[in-house]
Amino acid sequence: MSSRDKRAIILTVLVCGSILFNHYVLTPWFSHWEEIIEEKDQLSKKMKKVNLGSSSVKAKIAALNKKMPHFKLPENEHAQRHLMHKKVSEQLKKLRIKADRIGFIGSSKKDGPYRKLNLQSQFICPLAQLFDLLAVLEDNPYLGSLEDMNIRVDPKERGKVWVTLTLSTYCL
C-alpha cells in the first residue's frame, strides 16, 4: 500500500469518526443544555414574581429560621470548653436551675478533624422545669447532642427529680 492510500484511509477514518462523535456526543449534549437553559429562564421568571419584601414572606422566613438549628463551627478545645460551659450555665440560670455540679468529664480521641467533648451537669428541679430546659437546649449553638440523661425521683420532695445530663460538643 502506498503512502497516498494510507493517508486516504486515515482521512476517511477521521471524517467518519468526527461524524459519529458529532451525532452521538455533541448533538445530544447541546440539546440537553438548551433544555436546561429554558428551565433556568422559566424559574428565574417565577422568582421575579416573588415579592421578598412582603410581610407574609418575611413571617414565613422568620418561622423557618426559628426551626433551623443555630450551630456554630467548633473552636479549639480550650475555647470550645469555655463557650459550651458558659452557654449551658446561662441556660440553666435563665430557667432558675441551680446545678450541683457542671463540668467536662472527658473527650474522645480525635476522629477526623474534630474531637467530641462531654459536659456533665447534675441538678435537682421540678419535672416541668426539666422539660423547659430540654426545649431551650436546642437553641445552644455549641450543642452537638444530648448523650445521656438519668432521671431519679427525689425521695425527700415528690415533685422534684434528680437529673444527670451529659451533653456533647465538638472542638478542633
C-alpha positions as CSV (number, residue, x, y, z in Angstrom):
1,M,0.0,0.0,0.0
2,S,1.4,3.4,-0.9
3,S,1.6,6.4,1.4
4,R,-1.1,8.1,-0.6
5,D,-3.5,5.2,0.2
6,K,-2.6,5.2,3.8
7,R,-3.3,8.9,4.0
8,A,-6.7,8.4,2.3
9,I,-7.6,5.6,4.8
10,I,-6.6,7.8,7.8
11,L,-8.5,10.8,6.4
12,T,-11.6,8.6,5.9
13,V,-11.4,7.2,9.4
14,L,-11.1,10.7,10.9
15,V,-14.0,12.0,8.9
16,C,-16.2,9.1,9.8
17,G,-15.1,9.3,13.5
18,S,-15.9,13.1,13.6
19,I,-19.3,12.5,12.1
20,L,-20.1,9.8,14.7
21,F,-18.8,12.0,17.5
22,N,-21.0,14.8,16.4
23,H,-24.1,12.6,16.0
24,Y,-23.8,10.7,19.3
25,V,-22.0,13.1,21.6
26,L,-22.2,16.8,20.7
27,T,-25.8,17.0,19.4
28,P,-27.4,15.3,22.5
29,W,-25.2,17.4,24.8
30,F,-26.2,20.7,23.2
31,S,-29.9,19.8,23.1
32,H,-29.6,18.9,26.8
33,W,-28.1,22.3,27.5
34,E,-30.9,24.0,25.6
35,E,-33.4,22.3,27.9
36,I,-31.5,23.4,31.0
37,I,-31.3,27.0,29.8
38,E,-35.1,27.0,29.1
39,E,-35.8,25.6,32.6
40,K,-33.5,28.2,34.2
41,D,-35.3,31.0,32.3
42,Q,-38.7,29.8,33.5
43,L,-37.5,29.5,37.1
44,S,-36.0,33.0,37.0
45,K,-39.3,34.4,35.7
46,K,-41.1,32.7,38.7
47,M,-38.5,34.1,41.1
48,K,-39.0,37.7,39.8
49,K,-42.7,37.3,40.6
50,V,-42.0,36.5,44.3
51,N,-42.0,39.6,46.4
52,L,-39.5,39.0,49.2
53,G,-40.4,42.3,50.8
54,S,-44.0,41.4,51.7
55,S,-44.8,40.8,55.4
56,S,-46.2,37.2,54.8
57,V,-42.9,36.1,53.1
58,K,-40.9,37.7,55.9
59,A,-43.1,35.9,58.5
60,K,-42.5,32.6,56.7
61,I,-38.8,33.2,56.6
62,A,-38.7,34.0,60.3
63,A,-40.6,30.9,61.1
64,L,-38.2,28.8,59.0
65,N,-35.2,30.4,60.7
66,K,-36.7,29.6,64.1
67,K,-37.0,25.9,63.2
68,M,-33.4,25.7,61.9
69,P,-30.7,24.9,64.4
70,H,-28.1,27.6,65.0
71,F,-24.9,25.6,65.1
72,K,-21.6,27.4,65.3
73,L,-18.4,26.0,63.9
74,P,-16.1,24.4,66.5
75,E,-13.2,26.3,68.0
76,N,-10.1,24.9,69.6
77,E,-10.6,22.7,72.6
78,H,-9.9,25.4,75.3
79,A,-12.2,28.0,73.7
80,Q,-15.0,25.4,72.9
81,R,-14.9,24.2,76.6
82,H,-15.4,27.7,77.8
83,L,-18.1,28.6,75.3
84,M,-20.1,25.4,75.9
85,H,-19.8,25.7,79.7
86,K,-20.8,29.4,79.6
87,K,-23.9,28.8,77.4
88,V,-25.2,25.8,79.3
89,S,-24.7,27.7,82.6
90,E,-26.6,30.6,81.2
91,Q,-29.5,28.4,80.1
92,L,-29.6,26.7,83.5
93,K,-29.5,30.1,85.2
94,K,-32.3,31.5,82.9
95,L,-34.6,28.7,84.0
96,R,-33.6,29.1,87.7
97,I,-32.0,25.7,87.9
98,K,-29.1,25.5,90.3
99,A,-26.6,22.9,89.1
100,D,-24.8,21.0,91.9
101,R,-22.0,20.1,89.6
102,I,-21.2,21.1,86.0
103,G,-18.0,20.1,84.2
104,F,-16.4,18.3,81.4
105,I,-15.9,14.5,82.0
106,G,-13.6,13.8,79.2
107,S,-13.1,13.9,75.5
108,S,-12.9,11.4,72.7
109,K,-9.9,10.7,70.6
110,K,-9.6,12.9,67.5
111,D,-11.7,11.2,64.8
112,G,-11.1,13.2,61.6
113,P,-10.7,16.9,62.1
114,Y,-12.9,17.1,65.3
115,R,-12.9,15.8,68.9
116,K,-16.0,15.3,70.9
117,L,-16.2,16.8,74.4
118,N,-18.7,15.7,77.0
119,L,-20.2,18.1,79.6
120,Q,-22.0,16.7,82.5
121,S,-24.4,18.5,84.8
122,Q,-26.2,17.4,87.9
123,F,-29.1,19.2,89.4
124,I,-32.5,18.9,91.2
125,C,-35.6,20.5,89.6
126,P,-39.3,20.0,89.0
127,L,-40.1,17.8,86.1
128,A,-41.8,20.7,84.2
129,Q,-38.6,22.7,84.5
130,L,-36.6,19.8,83.0
131,F,-38.9,19.8,80.0
132,D,-38.3,23.6,79.6
133,L,-34.6,23.0,79.8
134,L,-34.7,20.3,77.0
135,A,-36.7,22.7,74.9
136,V,-34.2,25.6,75.4
137,L,-31.2,23.3,74.8
138,E,-31.8,23.3,71.0
139,D,-31.0,27.0,70.9
140,N,-27.5,26.3,72.1
141,P,-25.2,26.8,69.1
142,Y,-22.4,24.8,70.6
143,L,-24.5,21.7,71.5
144,G,-23.6,18.6,69.5
145,S,-26.0,16.2,71.0
146,L,-27.7,15.0,74.2
147,E,-25.6,12.0,75.1
148,D,-27.2,10.7,78.3
149,M,-29.9,11.7,80.7
150,N,-30.6,10.0,84.0
151,I,-33.7,10.9,86.0
152,R,-34.5,9.8,89.6
153,V,-37.3,10.9,91.8
154,D,-36.1,12.9,94.8
155,P,-37.2,10.8,97.8
156,K,-37.5,13.9,100.0
157,E,-39.6,16.0,97.7
158,R,-42.0,14.1,95.5
159,G,-42.4,16.9,92.9
160,K,-38.7,17.2,92.1
161,V,-36.3,14.9,90.2
162,W,-32.5,14.4,90.3
163,V,-31.1,14.8,86.8
164,T,-27.7,13.9,85.4
165,L,-27.4,15.4,82.0
166,T,-24.5,14.6,79.6
167,L,-24.2,16.9,76.6
168,S,-21.6,16.8,73.8
169,T,-19.9,19.4,71.7
170,Y,-17.2,19.3,69.1
171,C,-13.8,21.0,69.0
172,L,-10.8,21.2,66.7
